[in-house]
Amino acid sequence: MAISIGRSNAEALKPELYQRAIEACRNGVLVVDASGTIVLVNGEIERLFGYRREELIGRQVEHLFPESLRGEHIALRRSYEIKPVTRHLGTTRYFVGRRKDGGEFPIEIGLSPIRIDGKLMVVSTIVDVSERKRQEQIKDEYVAMLSHELRTPMTSISAALSLLLVNSGGGLPQPATHLIEIAHSNCQRLVRMINDVLDLRKLEAGQMSFHNEDTDAVVLLNKAIEANRSLASGNGVEIRLDAPPHAIDVRVDPDRFIQVITNLLSNAIKFSPSGMDVVVAVEKRDDHVHITVRDAGPGIPAEFKGLIFKAFAQADNDATRKMGGTGLGLSIARQIVARMDGCIGFCDAPGGGTIFYVDLFTTDAASPRLNEPASRAVP
């Protein structure tokens, strides 16, 4: 039989229930008001930061952050007040907490707004991710070491096979030449895979350097297309550029921009049937430049569309297995575009195939809108 609690009794129990629920939470929990003053903490917060709760109640929440980061946190808190929604912070970069003894440690923060008597309060959950970060660092260092150790011999083997093919002058039997060509092709593929892994690690660690400058997007697109004509020819595909006769200036890192377009072209070439065109187009739209790469392939499976920009993600179908690859190219492209203050996306192409698009700010709009992504345009 269900037990009913009268409204007055339920109201009376609320403070005790809330306190017990917060104390039972395995994560640190604190509640702050709209001014950033701490009004409630649980035992896990005491353990994480080394303070007694009496020392924290009534203090500003910034007290739990290093002095060098307090200004940034105040700015984040004030922007949160404008649009208070449930958020999880620390998934892309760690925040740093400061203990009573001055020690610092990486944390993730969850924010949930609540209203009490019409006043905004924010419930924050705090998790110490020191061990997770340590494990990630060990993994990253191992991957970097292994990749570097593999890249040097693989590059040497590829170069040796290339010289063997060139200098043989047709003196080798055809079966031997064919085997060397296969070995050379696979060596090049392995080198590309290793480079992808290293690039992804650099991006995630914030170690990839960017030198954004004003440059002509049409010139860069032509360079990317020329660099991929051999791949396209080998697959029986033609690359076509649809661009205006005048320059379209963007503020980007030229090498990284070409890397992004190369990744998009590589995918488009692989999945386009022989005899079809891959079409690259560019145009200026208001304050941004809109670039598209269209293929004539089978399209992206519906169940895979939400995963396409995730690292190591590949659609599980015969075409993908045949083409190979690491599943890193689009993830790398997305992160590079974000570092250049743009956005990347895709849609189904009319009549079949897929259109990938990149939006980047024009040179006159880039500076004042740093870190604000370009509006997602419809290709």
BELJO-V931988 format. One line per field, one symbol per residue. phi: phi as a letter, one per 20 degrees, with the letter a starting at -180 (. if undefined). A space follows every 50 residues. Layout:
# BELJO-V931988
phi=???
This chain:
# BELJO-V931988
phi=.fdddfgfffffeggffgffffffffefccdcefenefdbcdfffgffdn effffdgneffffecggfdfffffffffffffcfcfccdofebeecdcff enfdbfcdcdccecdclndfcceddccfdgfffffffffffffffffffe ffffffffffffffffeflnfefggfffffffffffffffffffffffff ffffemdeeccfbfbefffffffffffdffffffdmdddcddbffefcec dbegfffffffffffgfffgdefgndddddcbbeclecdddccdddefne ggfdffdfeefmebfebffffffmoemdgfffgffffffdmdbcabbfeg noncdeccdcffffdfffdgmdffffeeg
